[in-house]
């Protein structure tokens, strides 16, 4: 099962994702968290994302 939540920053996507995933007993994957971690650790993906963010 794939569920994608879209919305503006602060719209409550993360909050709703937690509720839905807890209820359905499925994992939560946050692309924002993945990108922030990649930026912090300086991975190849993080460096690529940084180049787009600074453009």
Backbone as a chain_set.jsonl record, in Angstrom:
{"seq": "XXXXXXXXXXXXXXXXXXXXXXXXXXXXXXXXXXXXXXXXXXXXXXXXXXXXXXX", "coords": {"N": [[0.849, -1.169, 0.0], [0.625, 2.159, -0.899], [0.68, 5.424, 0.218], [0.427, 8.793, -0.356], [0.993, 11.952, 0.906], [0.331, 15.265, 0.241], [1.055, 18.745, 0.51], [1.22, 22.149, 1.67], [4.034, 23.618, 3.482], [3.764, 23.091, 6.957], [1.146, 22.272, 6.902], [0.304, 19.965, 8.103], [0.959, 17.446, 7.214], [2.875, 15.581, 8.178], [1.89, 15.041, 10.736], [-0.627, 13.923, 10.135], [0.281, 11.737, 8.665], [1.561, 10.203, 10.643], [-0.659, 9.46, 12.247], [-2.245, 8.007, 10.406], [-0.449, 5.97, 9.632], [0.08, 4.708, 12.076], [-2.472, 3.701, 12.63], [-2.899, 1.961, 10.456], [-0.768, 0.347, 10.716], [1.662, 0.604, 9.22], [4.845, 1.588, 7.802], [6.265, 4.915, 8.125], [7.56, 7.134, 5.783], [9.524, 9.865, 5.343], [10.31, 12.104, 2.98], [11.406, 14.609, 3.276], [12.806, 14.416, 5.726], [14.693, 12.502, 4.955], [16.159, 13.897, 2.993], [17.13, 16.07, 4.531], [18.821, 14.677, 6.323], [20.656, 13.626, 4.504], [21.824, 15.979, 3.576], [23.011, 16.858, 5.945], [24.884, 14.832, 6.472], [26.422, 14.906, 4.231], [26.208, 13.277, 1.942], [26.311, 11.909, -1.445], [23.797, 12.324, -2.632], [22.865, 14.315, -0.92], [24.645, 16.43, -1.447], [23.998, 16.922, -4.102], [21.308, 17.723, -3.808], [21.754, 20.027, -2.323], [23.006, 21.656, -4.212], [20.856, 22.259, -5.879], [19.215, 23.614, -4.102], [20.645, 25.89, -3.57], [20.658, 27.217, -5.949]], "CA": [[0.0, 0.0, 0.0], [1.346, 3.426, -0.953], [-0.143, 6.599, 0.494], [1.245, 9.993, -0.486], [0.329, 13.151, 1.41], [0.898, 16.489, -0.313], [0.522, 19.964, 1.092], [2.16, 23.23, 1.961], [4.719, 23.49, 4.771], [2.936, 23.395, 8.12], [-0.244, 21.872, 6.67], [-0.033, 18.829, 8.95], [1.217, 16.174, 6.525], [3.588, 14.669, 9.079], [0.962, 14.657, 11.804], [-1.605, 13.0, 9.557], [0.998, 10.511, 8.294], [1.74, 9.415, 11.87], [-1.957, 8.898, 12.646], [-2.635, 6.993, 9.419], [0.486, 4.837, 9.683], [-0.174, 3.986, 13.326], [-3.744, 2.987, 12.508], [-2.768, 0.888, 9.467], [0.445, -0.399, 11.065], [2.601, 0.65, 8.102], [5.923, 2.536, 8.115], [6.233, 6.282, 7.613], [8.789, 7.568, 5.121], [9.48, 11.305, 5.12], [11.378, 12.51, 2.06], [12.055, 15.781, 3.866], [13.794, 13.934, 6.7], [15.76, 11.828, 4.212], [16.994, 14.927, 2.365], [17.842, 16.799, 5.594], [19.893, 13.811, 6.812], [21.66, 13.555, 3.437], [22.535, 17.265, 3.615], [23.811, 16.893, 7.17], [25.992, 13.881, 6.407], [27.228, 15.188, 3.049], [26.183, 12.194, 0.961], [26.229, 12.356, -2.841], [22.455, 12.858, -2.824], [22.783, 15.565, -0.175], [25.378, 17.463, -2.184], [23.191, 17.231, -5.287], [20.161, 18.501, -3.336], [22.266, 21.335, -1.913], [23.25, 22.462, -5.415], [19.56, 22.754, -6.343], [18.683, 24.54, -3.107], [21.415, 27.135, -3.619], [20.558, 27.8, -7.299]], "C": [[0.895, 1.233, 0.0], [0.359, 4.562, -0.727], [0.785, 7.798, 0.43], [0.423, 11.181, -0.005], [1.066, 14.367, 0.857], [0.271, 17.691, 0.366], [1.62, 20.958, 1.368], [2.876, 22.969, 3.284], [3.788, 23.894, 5.919], [1.484, 22.97, 7.984], [-0.669, 20.679, 7.522], [0.178, 17.476, 8.296], [1.869, 15.156, 7.446], [2.693, 14.156, 10.189], [-0.048, 13.639, 11.29], [-0.951, 11.673, 9.172], [1.187, 9.613, 9.511], [0.446, 8.724, 12.276], [-2.352, 7.756, 11.711], [-1.751, 5.753, 9.538], [0.335, 4.031, 10.966], [-1.431, 3.123, 13.201], [-3.626, 1.786, 11.567], [-1.561, -0.013, 9.718], [1.376, -0.548, 9.859], [3.669, 1.69, 8.423], [5.681, 3.907, 7.498], [7.58, 6.583, 6.977], [8.632, 9.046, 4.81], [10.633, 11.702, 4.207], [12.106, 13.738, 2.586], [13.126, 15.379, 4.863], [14.967, 13.256, 6.011], [16.707, 12.855, 3.602], [17.772, 15.709, 3.416], [19.013, 15.983, 6.137], [21.013, 13.713, 5.776], [22.473, 14.847, 3.375], [23.492, 17.307, 4.794], [25.044, 15.997, 7.074], [26.85, 14.047, 5.162], [27.284, 14.058, 2.038], [26.104, 12.773, -0.449], [24.86, 12.978, -3.123], [22.303, 14.204, -2.115], [23.48, 16.707, -0.883], [24.618, 17.879, -3.439], [21.991, 18.092, -4.89], [20.593, 19.912, -2.965], [22.492, 22.234, -3.12], [21.943, 23.025, -5.97], [19.008, 23.811, -5.39], [19.383, 25.892, -3.163], [21.307, 27.836, -4.964], [19.555, 28.93, -7.339]], "O": [[1.817, 1.335, 0.809], [-0.669, 4.65, -1.399], [1.822, 7.817, 1.093], [-0.704, 11.39, -0.454], [2.284, 14.478, 0.994], [-0.898, 17.663, 0.751], [2.806, 20.635, 1.304], [2.394, 22.195, 4.112], [3.11, 24.919, 5.848], [0.669, 23.272, 8.856], [-1.862, 20.404, 7.653], [-0.356, 16.469, 8.76], [1.457, 13.997, 7.487], [2.735, 12.977, 10.539], [-0.294, 12.617, 11.931], [-1.553, 10.611, 9.331], [0.996, 8.4, 9.425], [0.45, 7.539, 12.612], [-2.744, 6.679, 12.16], [-2.245, 4.626, 9.544], [0.451, 2.805, 10.947], [-1.446, 1.964, 13.616], [-4.181, 0.722, 11.841], [-1.358, -1.007, 9.02], [1.816, -1.646, 9.518], [3.429, 2.586, 9.233], [4.99, 4.041, 6.488], [8.624, 6.315, 7.571], [7.71, 9.439, 4.094], [11.795, 11.645, 4.606], [13.307, 13.886, 2.359], [14.227, 15.929, 4.854], [16.112, 13.415, 6.434], [17.925, 12.701, 3.685], [18.955, 15.987, 3.221], [20.085, 16.535, 6.386], [22.191, 13.719, 6.134], [23.682, 14.807, 3.147], [24.638, 17.736, 4.664], [26.122, 16.365, 7.542], [27.892, 13.404, 5.04], [28.289, 13.89, 1.349], [25.864, 13.967, -0.63], [24.765, 14.022, -3.768], [21.684, 15.124, -2.649], [22.97, 17.826, -0.918], [24.598, 19.057, -3.794], [21.689, 19.079, -5.56], [19.89, 20.88, -3.255], [22.207, 23.43, -3.07], [21.92, 24.147, -6.477], [18.403, 24.79, -5.826], [18.785, 26.919, -2.841], [21.815, 28.947, -5.114], [19.345, 29.532, -8.392]]}, "num_chains": 1, "name": "protein.A"}
